[in-house]
Structure formats: C-alpha cells, structure tokens
Amino acid sequence: MTARPPAAAQSRTCATPTGDAGGTRRRTPRGPSPQKTEATRLSIIDAAFAEFLEHGYARGTTASVARRAGLSKVTLFRYFDTKEALFEAVMQRHIASATLALQSSPMQDNESVGAFLLRAVAPAMDVIDSSGRSATARLVIAEGLEFPQLAQMYRRTAHEPLVARIRGLAELAQSRGELKEPALLDYPELLLGPLWLAMMNNTVLHPQMPLDAGLLFRLQVGLLFGSAPQRSPSGRRKAASGG
C-alpha cells in the first residue's frame, strides 16, 4: 500500500497559485478601449447638441441626453459631471475646433495673409451651417442673457482666440504692405461680421433665403486685403416660395 502524503503537503499540492479555492485563476476585468471611450464621449456630445437645439439649455436635461445617447445617467456622469460641462464640450466640438485649426495652421512660404485666409479659413466657412457652428452660435445668443456663463464660455473658448489671431494677421499684413483696410488693426471683428450675418440669417432671420457664408467671407477678405475670391458667386439668392 502506497503511503499517503502528509496533510500539509497534500494541501500545498491542491492549492492554486492564486490561493483560489475553486482552482481557477482570477482575472482583472479589462476597461473599455480608448477608441470605445472616445466613441462614447462623442455620442454623448452629439446627443447633448441635439437636446439643447430642441429644448434649449434651460429645459434640456442630462436624463434626456443620456436617453438620446442610449446610456444610463451614471455612465453619462462618468464623462461629464454637469450640464454646463456638456455645453462646453458641444462648443469645443462645433466651434472651438475651427479656431484651433486656424491657430495651428502654418502659412506657406511666400503666401500672403489674404491667400492664407482663403486657403485655411474659407473652407470651414463653406460648411458653417452643416457643421453645427451656426446652430451653436444661435444657441449661445438665445440662452446667453439668462445664462451669462454660456456667453462667457463661448467668448473665452472661441471668440477671443479668433479675434486675437485675426489681429495678429492684420499686423503681419500691415508690415508687408498687404493690408488694404487699416481699420482691421483696431477692429479685427470686421472680418467676422459677414459670418455672423450669415449665421443669424440662415438660422433665425430668413432660413428660406440662406446666405453663402463662405462666399461672404471671401468677399470680405477681398475688401480688407485686396485678395480676389477663389470661388465665383453662385448667383442671386432665390426668393422663398409662398410669399
């Protein structure tokens, strides 16, 4: 008869490396991939954008945003802990990203300031409506009086950096002898005036007769810098039917 091993040895033989009584190694659960995390974040921002456009900032709720995104409120709050943080994310996605692109876009060798604006900025103006930028700006105007922190957020993240960049470009153009209208040095907002007109016209005043924001921007660049537009006018706007 074979002698049984001592009890202590038998216990050591049966024990798992992790000490788990069931004999299986426990695994640490993996978190979501960075790609999935970013996709979830963007889905929340898009849901918030739709919610704020439909109901406004005051009546929009985080619960409704979570439902639109197909998530629980608990999951939503892991990404954005307040409604204000959600609104700021909407602005970063639809507005501030365009400003950052202008700030980071380098000028090419021997490129005039006017040509740079036509190349680097005008394409973004062509899609100012479809990209959601005009709708976001309209939302800020509509809610800014009741919630001044939203207007301040817009000014800080989008408007002031853009104005500062335009002022710097105007000074550069002046030093090169390229600036046709020196008033731009004191009022860099002149370059943005047609954009605000187009955004308000297309979303509030007269959406049935939209203005071409990209073309207006190109024409304004021509007036301020003497650079000819790269795109021909698409013709007169068609009158709205039905009066």
Backbone bond lengths (Angstrom), bond angles and torsions (degrees), N, CA, C in turn:
res aa  C-N    CA-C-N  psi(-1)  N-CA   C-N-CA  omega(-1)  CA-C   N-CA-C  phi
1 M - - - 1.470 - - 1.516 109.34 -
2 T 1.365 114.05 133.08 1.467 118.45 -179.42 1.513 109.91 -80.05
3 A 1.314 115.61 133.67 1.463 120.05 -178.89 1.519 109.79 -73.35
4 R 1.319 115.23 136.50 1.464 120.32 177.50 1.521 109.58 -74.03
5 P 1.335 117.80 143.84 1.470 119.45 179.37 1.517 109.78 -67.03
6 P 1.309 116.44 154.93 1.460 119.57 178.17 1.523 110.82 -54.66
7 A 1.336 115.62 154.50 1.462 121.02 -176.78 1.517 112.08 -59.03
8 A 1.342 117.05 -40.05 1.466 120.24 -178.63 1.510 111.30 -64.02
9 A 1.373 115.00 -41.36 1.460 119.07 179.81 1.511 110.89 -67.22
10 Q 1.392 115.56 -40.04 1.453 119.24 179.00 1.525 111.02 -61.71
11 S 1.343 116.37 -37.74 1.457 120.59 178.95 1.516 111.35 -65.33
12 R 1.359 115.60 -40.48 1.458 118.43 179.53 1.515 111.31 -66.88
13 T 1.376 115.91 -33.30 1.456 119.93 -178.78 1.514 111.49 -67.86
14 C 1.357 118.10 -37.04 1.455 121.94 -175.31 1.520 113.28 -85.16
15 A 1.340 117.38 -16.30 1.464 119.66 -176.43 1.524 110.88 -71.63
16 T 1.307 116.35 142.41 1.463 120.94 176.35 1.512 109.21 -82.71
17 P 1.326 117.14 160.60 1.462 119.89 -179.49 1.520 112.95 -58.26
18 T 1.329 117.08 -28.58 1.459 119.35 -178.59 1.507 111.87 -95.45
19 G 1.321 117.79 -2.31 1.452 120.19 -178.74 1.509 112.51 79.65
20 D 1.349 119.45 13.12 1.449 122.11 -179.08 1.509 109.73 -79.50
21 A 1.331 116.64 128.49 1.462 120.56 -175.34 1.510 111.41 -67.14
22 G 1.303 120.05 -26.51 1.456 121.90 -178.39 1.505 112.93 -80.12
23 G 1.296 118.54 -5.37 1.450 121.08 177.39 1.514 113.82 80.62
24 T 1.333 119.63 11.07 1.463 122.20 179.03 1.516 109.69 -116.36
25 R 1.314 115.06 144.47 1.458 120.76 -179.82 1.529 109.45 -81.54
26 R 1.306 116.57 129.64 1.451 120.99 179.07 1.531 110.31 -79.65
27 R 1.323 116.02 137.28 1.454 121.31 179.88 1.524 110.17 -112.25
28 T 1.307 114.22 140.80 1.459 119.35 176.23 1.528 108.99 -74.95
29 P 1.336 117.74 124.24 1.469 118.99 -178.35 1.525 111.55 -62.66
30 R 1.318 114.44 140.15 1.459 119.93 179.79 1.523 110.84 -81.81
31 G 1.321 116.13 142.90 1.452 120.79 174.72 1.517 110.17 -81.63
32 P 1.317 117.14 170.64 1.463 120.04 178.94 1.519 111.49 -63.88
33 S 1.318 115.96 150.37 1.454 120.89 179.65 1.524 109.88 -68.11
34 P 1.340 117.70 156.71 1.474 119.58 176.79 1.522 112.43 -57.13
35 Q 1.339 116.61 -34.54 1.461 119.45 179.83 1.529 110.97 -65.82
36 K 1.336 116.40 -42.62 1.463 119.91 179.48 1.520 110.73 -68.40
37 T 1.328 116.42 -38.69 1.463 120.16 178.08 1.523 111.04 -60.88
38 E 1.321 117.00 -44.85 1.461 120.66 179.61 1.521 111.05 -67.20
39 A 1.339 117.08 -38.32 1.462 120.12 178.38 1.526 110.72 -63.53
40 T 1.329 116.55 -40.61 1.461 120.21 177.41 1.519 110.67 -64.25
41 R 1.320 116.14 -43.19 1.469 120.28 179.72 1.526 110.76 -60.26
42 L 1.329 117.22 -45.10 1.459 120.51 -179.12 1.523 111.56 -67.02
43 S 1.333 117.19 -35.67 1.464 119.59 178.09 1.523 110.95 -65.28
44 I 1.323 117.11 -35.35 1.464 120.88 176.78 1.528 110.18 -67.12
45 I 1.330 116.70 -43.68 1.470 120.36 -179.94 1.527 110.66 -62.84
46 D 1.334 117.15 -42.81 1.460 120.33 179.11 1.526 110.87 -64.82
47 A 1.326 116.47 -38.86 1.463 120.16 177.56 1.524 110.96 -65.63
48 A 1.322 116.98 -39.66 1.466 120.72 177.88 1.524 110.68 -65.19
49 F 1.320 117.03 -40.14 1.461 121.44 178.36 1.524 110.31 -59.40
50 A 1.326 116.58 -47.23 1.464 120.74 179.30 1.524 111.36 -64.58
51 E 1.316 116.85 -40.03 1.465 121.30 179.94 1.526 111.43 -64.67
52 F 1.320 117.12 -45.62 1.462 120.40 -178.33 1.528 111.22 -68.25
53 L 1.325 117.35 -36.30 1.460 119.55 178.62 1.523 111.20 -66.97
54 E 1.322 116.74 -37.52 1.465 120.48 -177.10 1.526 112.32 -78.27
55 H 1.323 116.60 -41.68 1.463 119.95 -172.33 1.524 114.10 -114.61
56 G 1.332 118.03 -8.67 1.450 120.17 -174.79 1.518 111.08 83.40
57 Y 1.318 114.58 167.99 1.464 118.91 -178.28 1.522 111.37 -70.21
58 A 1.323 117.57 -40.31 1.464 120.60 -175.56 1.522 111.57 -65.28
59 R 1.334 117.35 -44.85 1.466 120.38 -175.77 1.521 113.16 -90.37
60 G 1.295 117.69 -14.39 1.458 119.59 175.66 1.521 110.90 -69.12
61 T 1.320 116.92 141.92 1.464 120.98 -177.25 1.519 110.55 -125.72
62 T 1.325 114.85 153.64 1.464 119.15 176.85 1.521 111.11 -66.60
63 A 1.332 117.11 -30.41 1.464 119.88 177.76 1.526 110.58 -63.51
64 S 1.333 116.67 -42.27 1.462 120.14 178.27 1.525 111.37 -67.50
65 V 1.319 116.43 -37.67 1.465 119.96 176.88 1.520 110.10 -61.46
66 A 1.329 116.87 -44.11 1.463 120.76 179.46 1.523 110.69 -61.29
67 R 1.342 117.57 -42.08 1.465 120.43 179.10 1.526 110.79 -64.02
68 R 1.312 117.07 -42.60 1.465 119.79 178.83 1.528 111.39 -60.96
69 A 1.329 115.95 -37.14 1.465 120.45 -179.00 1.520 112.42 -83.07
70 G 1.337 117.36 -6.21 1.461 120.61 -178.75 1.514 113.24 70.99
71 L 1.333 116.08 33.78 1.460 121.44 -177.17 1.517 109.75 -128.36
72 S 1.312 115.52 166.62 1.455 120.66 173.02 1.525 109.36 -84.14
73 K 1.326 115.90 160.53 1.464 119.05 177.23 1.524 110.82 -63.62
74 V 1.332 115.61 -32.92 1.465 119.31 179.13 1.525 109.98 -60.37
75 T 1.339 115.99 -45.22 1.465 119.60 178.95 1.518 111.03 -64.98
76 L 1.327 116.95 -41.64 1.467 119.88 179.48 1.520 111.13 -59.41
77 F 1.330 116.55 -43.63 1.465 119.87 -176.86 1.525 112.42 -71.02
78 R 1.319 117.55 -13.97 1.462 119.12 172.90 1.527 110.85 -69.73
79 Y 1.309 115.71 -25.54 1.464 120.92 -178.92 1.533 112.05 -99.36
80 F 1.320 116.90 -41.24 1.467 121.80 -177.53 1.523 108.11 -137.89
81 D 1.320 116.35 117.48 1.460 119.36 -173.11 1.522 113.83 -88.25
82 T 1.330 118.92 -9.52 1.460 121.52 177.75 1.527 110.03 -141.57
83 K 1.326 115.39 161.57 1.465 120.00 175.94 1.520 110.62 -66.41
84 E 1.318 116.73 -33.83 1.461 120.45 177.91 1.524 111.15 -63.64
85 A 1.335 116.70 -38.74 1.464 120.22 177.00 1.526 110.63 -64.36
86 L 1.328 116.52 -35.30 1.458 120.74 176.59 1.529 110.54 -63.68
87 F 1.320 116.34 -44.60 1.461 119.78 -178.78 1.524 111.00 -64.93
88 E 1.316 116.32 -39.08 1.464 119.57 177.97 1.523 110.59 -63.06
89 A 1.335 116.80 -38.17 1.462 120.09 177.96 1.524 111.05 -65.41
90 V 1.331 116.60 -37.77 1.465 120.51 176.08 1.526 110.40 -60.58
91 M 1.318 116.87 -44.51 1.465 120.42 179.14 1.523 111.78 -65.12
92 Q 1.318 116.63 -40.71 1.463 119.60 178.70 1.523 110.37 -61.55
93 R 1.318 116.98 -38.18 1.467 120.84 -177.07 1.528 111.89 -73.85
94 H 1.318 117.19 -40.14 1.461 119.87 -171.85 1.522 114.30 -101.56
95 I 1.321 118.75 -22.92 1.458 121.04 -173.87 1.519 112.16 -118.30
96 A 1.329 116.03 -60.52 1.463 120.11 -171.75 1.522 112.41 -63.95
97 S 1.331 117.37 -28.37 1.462 119.74 -179.69 1.527 111.13 -61.29
98 A 1.339 117.21 -35.91 1.467 120.34 177.72 1.521 111.06 -68.00
99 T 1.335 116.58 -38.51 1.462 120.31 177.71 1.517 110.89 -64.49
100 L 1.340 116.09 -42.54 1.458 120.06 179.29 1.524 111.13 -63.88
101 A 1.327 116.30 -36.57 1.466 119.75 178.73 1.524 110.73 -63.39
102 L 1.328 117.38 -39.74 1.463 120.74 178.04 1.520 110.79 -66.79
103 Q 1.331 116.41 -40.91 1.459 119.99 -178.04 1.522 111.83 -66.81
104 S 1.333 116.39 -33.96 1.461 119.76 -175.18 1.524 113.24 -92.97
105 S 1.326 117.56 -10.97 1.463 120.01 -177.82 1.525 110.01 -76.89
106 P 1.326 118.28 122.21 1.471 120.14 -178.94 1.529 111.57 -83.26
107 M 1.311 115.23 151.00 1.459 120.14 173.94 1.519 109.42 -80.30
108 Q 1.309 116.10 144.54 1.450 121.01 178.79 1.527 110.16 -81.49
109 D 1.313 115.08 161.04 1.464 120.05 178.18 1.531 110.13 -60.05
110 N 1.326 115.07 134.96 1.467 122.31 177.69 1.532 113.05 62.10
111 E 1.331 117.25 21.87 1.466 121.24 178.74 1.529 109.18 -93.54
112 S 1.309 116.67 129.78 1.460 119.86 177.17 1.525 109.76 -73.51
113 V 1.330 115.32 162.24 1.463 119.41 179.24 1.524 110.52 -63.98
114 G 1.324 116.51 -41.81 1.454 119.30 178.46 1.518 112.12 -61.09
115 A 1.329 116.70 -43.94 1.463 120.57 178.69 1.524 110.96 -64.46
116 F 1.326 116.73 -37.48 1.462 120.75 177.29 1.525 110.92 -61.66
117 L 1.323 117.49 -44.59 1.463 120.70 179.39 1.527 111.29 -63.64
118 L 1.320 116.17 -39.47 1.464 119.40 178.58 1.522 111.48 -66.43
119 R 1.318 116.51 -35.53 1.465 119.96 -178.54 1.525 112.33 -80.27
120 A 1.336 116.80 -44.61 1.462 120.11 -170.28 1.520 114.02 -91.27
121 V 1.318 117.59 -27.14 1.466 120.30 -172.54 1.523 112.88 -110.34
122 A 1.321 117.27 -40.26 1.462 120.21 -174.93 1.529 113.63 -55.17
123 P 1.349 120.22 -41.05 1.464 118.69 178.78 1.527 113.35 -59.11
124 A 1.337 117.30 -34.78 1.466 119.83 177.41 1.522 111.12 -68.40
125 M 1.330 116.60 -31.28 1.458 119.98 178.44 1.524 111.57 -71.95
126 D 1.332 116.88 -26.56 1.460 120.44 178.15 1.527 111.86 -63.34
127 V 1.320 117.31 -27.16 1.472 121.34 -176.32 1.523 110.70 -115.71
128 I 1.322 117.58 26.84 1.459 120.22 -175.35 1.528 111.47 -64.99
129 D 1.332 117.56 -28.61 1.468 120.30 177.20 1.521 111.40 -82.41
130 S 1.328 116.89 -50.70 1.464 120.10 -176.10 1.516 112.87 -68.22
131 S 1.326 117.77 -23.66 1.464 120.46 -179.72 1.520 113.03 -79.30
132 G 1.320 117.71 -11.85 1.457 120.86 -178.61 1.513 114.05 92.89
133 R 1.341 117.87 -1.14 1.462 119.60 -177.32 1.530 111.81 -68.12
134 S 1.323 116.94 -42.84 1.462 118.54 -179.01 1.523 111.22 -67.00
135 A 1.331 117.12 -38.02 1.467 120.01 178.45 1.523 111.21 -65.88
136 T 1.328 116.83 -37.30 1.463 120.15 178.11 1.518 110.83 -66.94
137 A 1.325 117.20 -42.31 1.463 120.66 177.85 1.522 110.82 -62.50
138 R 1.322 116.95 -41.42 1.467 120.50 177.58 1.525 110.66 -61.60
139 L 1.323 116.37 -40.01 1.461 120.94 179.44 1.521 111.07 -63.48
140 V 1.330 116.41 -40.61 1.467 120.12 178.51 1.522 110.44 -62.65
141 I 1.324 117.10 -42.53 1.461 120.73 179.86 1.528 110.65 -65.67
142 A 1.332 116.58 -42.67 1.461 120.48 -177.69 1.521 112.40 -66.48
143 E 1.323 117.25 -35.90 1.464 121.21 -174.58 1.525 112.93 -102.17
144 G 1.338 117.10 -10.33 1.463 119.88 -171.50 1.511 115.02 -65.45
145 L 1.336 117.84 -31.17 1.461 119.55 179.61 1.521 111.36 -69.47
146 E 1.316 116.58 -41.94 1.468 120.08 -179.56 1.521 111.68 -78.03
147 F 1.331 115.67 -32.71 1.465 120.57 -179.58 1.530 108.38 -124.78
148 P 1.323 117.67 79.94 1.472 120.44 -175.70 1.517 113.51 -60.45
149 Q 1.329 117.82 -21.99 1.461 118.98 179.32 1.525 110.85 -65.53
150 L 1.333 117.50 -26.84 1.462 120.19 177.84 1.527 110.34 -69.83
151 A 1.331 116.42 -43.20 1.465 119.91 177.64 1.521 110.87 -64.57
152 Q 1.326 116.47 -39.59 1.463 119.79 178.27 1.523 110.94 -64.57
153 M 1.324 115.61 -38.72 1.459 120.66 178.55 1.528 110.39 -63.42
154 Y 1.331 115.93 -43.56 1.462 120.86 178.80 1.527 110.52 -63.32
155 R 1.332 116.10 -44.61 1.458 120.00 -179.84 1.526 111.12 -61.90
156 R 1.326 116.12 -41.66 1.464 120.74 -175.48 1.522 112.02 -71.93
157 T 1.324 117.27 -42.53 1.460 120.50 -172.64 1.526 113.83 -89.62
158 A 1.325 117.95 -22.67 1.460 119.77 -173.61 1.525 113.20 -126.04
159 H 1.324 117.23 -55.31 1.470 119.74 -169.47 1.526 112.56 -70.61
160 E 1.308 117.91 -53.42 1.466 120.17 -175.56 1.528 112.96 -63.28
161 P 1.347 119.72 -43.21 1.473 118.08 176.87 1.532 112.57 -61.56
162 L 1.333 116.42 -36.35 1.464 119.40 179.99 1.525 111.06 -68.71
163 V 1.321 117.03 -42.89 1.467 120.78 178.66 1.526 110.67 -63.02
164 A 1.328 116.35 -41.30 1.468 120.08 179.10 1.526 110.86 -62.83
165 R 1.329 116.89 -39.55 1.461 120.44 178.86 1.530 110.86 -66.02
166 I 1.326 116.56 -40.76 1.463 120.05 178.97 1.523 110.62 -64.90
167 R 1.329 117.06 -40.90 1.464 120.14 178.73 1.534 110.68 -60.86
168 G 1.321 116.27 -42.72 1.460 119.74 177.95 1.515 112.27 -62.78
169 L 1.335 116.81 -39.73 1.462 120.13 178.21 1.526 111.11 -68.12
170 A 1.333 116.66 -36.47 1.465 119.82 177.80 1.524 110.85 -64.29
171 E 1.321 116.82 -40.85 1.471 120.46 178.16 1.526 110.88 -64.65
172 L 1.337 115.98 -39.31 1.457 119.26 177.50 1.525 110.71 -64.29
173 A 1.332 116.15 -44.17 1.461 119.95 179.32 1.525 111.29 -63.17
174 Q 1.330 116.55 -37.86 1.466 120.18 178.45 1.521 111.03 -63.52
175 S 1.326 116.18 -41.82 1.467 119.77 -179.40 1.522 111.78 -67.40
176 R 1.318 117.55 -24.79 1.460 121.71 179.68 1.530 112.67 -92.48
177 G 1.318 116.76 -5.59 1.453 119.77 -175.76 1.513 113.03 77.27
178 E 1.326 117.82 23.49 1.461 122.02 -177.13 1.526 112.89 -100.09
179 L 1.316 118.09 -12.18 1.465 120.86 -173.66 1.524 109.97 -83.84
180 K 1.316 115.87 117.63 1.459 121.15 -179.03 1.521 111.72 -83.38
181 E 1.334 117.39 -31.33 1.463 121.68 -178.03 1.524 109.34 -121.74
182 P 1.358 118.23 99.13 1.467 121.45 -177.01 1.524 114.03 -62.82
183 A 1.333 118.10 -17.97 1.463 120.08 179.46 1.525 111.65 -60.23
184 L 1.335 116.95 -20.86 1.463 120.12 179.00 1.524 111.62 -62.99
185 L 1.321 117.46 -25.65 1.465 120.72 179.03 1.525 111.00 -63.88
186 D 1.317 116.62 -37.99 1.463 121.16 -179.84 1.524 112.39 -90.88
187 Y 1.319 116.07 -26.78 1.463 120.41 -177.16 1.528 109.90 -130.52
188 P 1.331 117.51 73.25 1.468 119.69 179.65 1.521 112.80 -63.60
189 E 1.337 116.57 -16.59 1.468 120.00 177.33 1.526 112.11 -64.28
190 L 1.351 117.10 -15.70 1.466 120.09 177.99 1.527 111.71 -55.62
191 L 1.316 116.34 -35.83 1.465 119.73 -178.62 1.521 111.41 -68.58
192 L 1.334 116.68 -26.92 1.462 121.45 -176.41 1.522 113.07 -92.70
193 G 1.339 117.18 -12.82 1.457 120.14 -176.42 1.526 114.11 -52.92
194 P 1.340 119.21 -50.09 1.462 119.71 179.93 1.528 113.33 -61.06
195 L 1.330 116.68 -30.04 1.462 119.15 -179.87 1.524 111.06 -67.50
196 W 1.333 115.99 -43.64 1.465 119.23 178.09 1.524 110.68 -64.96
197 L 1.307 116.82 -38.62 1.459 120.08 176.98 1.521 110.41 -60.58
198 A 1.332 116.85 -46.20 1.461 120.43 -179.71 1.523 111.29 -65.01
199 M 1.335 117.33 -42.33 1.464 120.01 -178.90 1.519 111.62 -63.27
200 M 1.332 117.03 -43.78 1.459 119.93 -179.36 1.525 111.42 -71.05
201 N 1.326 116.61 -38.83 1.461 119.89 178.42 1.529 110.90 -63.19
202 N 1.325 116.07 -44.96 1.460 120.40 -172.18 1.519 113.72 -77.51
203 T 1.339 117.62 -19.76 1.462 119.58 -178.46 1.522 113.60 -110.26
204 V 1.345 117.59 -23.74 1.465 119.69 -174.11 1.528 112.02 -127.97
205 L 1.333 116.84 -57.17 1.456 120.36 -168.81 1.522 113.24 -70.87
206 H 1.323 116.62 -50.38 1.466 119.17 -173.24 1.528 110.51 -153.73
207 P 1.332 118.28 65.04 1.471 119.56 -178.76 1.524 113.48 -62.54
208 Q 1.358 117.25 -20.04 1.467 119.01 178.19 1.525 112.01 -71.60
209 M 1.329 116.82 -19.33 1.467 121.35 177.52 1.522 108.49 -126.58
210 P 1.320 118.12 73.82 1.468 121.26 -173.66 1.520 112.52 -68.51
211 L 1.317 113.72 146.35 1.457 121.42 173.13 1.521 109.52 -91.47
212 D 1.306 116.53 145.48 1.461 122.41 177.80 1.528 108.23 -83.82
213 A 1.339 116.45 99.19 1.466 120.75 -176.31 1.522 111.64 -62.48
214 G 1.324 117.10 -39.03 1.455 120.12 179.82 1.515 112.27 -63.04
215 L 1.328 116.36 -42.32 1.460 120.30 179.38 1.528 110.93 -68.25
216 L 1.327 117.19 -42.03 1.461 119.92 178.05 1.525 111.07 -60.23
217 F 1.332 116.20 -39.41 1.462 119.44 178.55 1.520 110.33 -64.33
218 R 1.327 117.40 -43.92 1.462 120.58 179.84 1.534 111.37 -62.44
219 L 1.320 115.89 -41.13 1.462 119.05 178.59 1.528 111.13 -65.07
220 Q 1.325 116.64 -38.31 1.457 119.68 178.92 1.529 111.23 -66.77
221 V 1.318 116.71 -39.38 1.466 120.08 175.48 1.524 109.73 -59.67
222 G 1.333 116.95 -40.82 1.455 120.03 178.22 1.514 112.68 -62.97
223 L 1.333 116.77 -39.34 1.459 120.28 179.63 1.526 111.99 -69.05
224 L 1.317 117.02 -35.67 1.465 121.01 -174.90 1.524 112.95 -87.43
225 F 1.348 116.27 -33.08 1.465 119.96 -174.56 1.520 113.02 -118.45
226 G 1.327 117.19 -8.70 1.449 119.33 -178.88 1.511 113.40 77.80
227 S 1.337 117.55 16.14 1.464 121.13 179.12 1.519 109.08 -91.65
228 A 1.314 116.55 131.12 1.460 120.81 -179.70 1.525 110.08 -73.09
229 P 1.343 118.70 141.03 1.461 120.98 176.66 1.517 111.57 -59.24
230 Q 1.338 115.32 145.88 1.461 120.48 179.18 1.524 111.89 -85.61
231 R 1.315 117.17 -6.27 1.453 120.54 -176.97 1.513 108.63 -131.52
232 S 1.320 116.49 136.14 1.454 120.05 -179.74 1.526 109.92 -74.96
233 P 1.335 117.41 148.76 1.462 119.90 176.10 1.516 110.78 -57.53
234 S 1.336 116.20 142.27 1.462 121.17 -176.99 1.520 112.03 -84.09
235 G 1.317 117.04 8.64 1.457 120.18 179.20 1.516 110.84 101.31
236 R 1.320 114.92 175.61 1.455 120.23 179.86 1.516 110.06 -67.53
237 R 1.321 114.94 149.19 1.455 118.66 176.29 1.523 109.47 -67.33
238 K 1.317 115.00 145.70 1.459 119.75 177.52 1.524 109.40 -83.22
239 A 1.316 115.79 136.68 1.457 119.75 178.92 1.515 109.74 -67.33
240 A 1.336 115.47 147.10 1.460 120.02 178.90 1.520 109.56 -68.20
241 S 1.334 116.20 140.05 1.453 120.48 179.22 1.517 110.19 -77.79
242 G 1.284 116.87 158.50 1.452 120.72 177.16 1.509 113.26 78.44
243 G 1.348 118.00 29.14 1.459 120.47 177.21 1.466 112.37 99.78
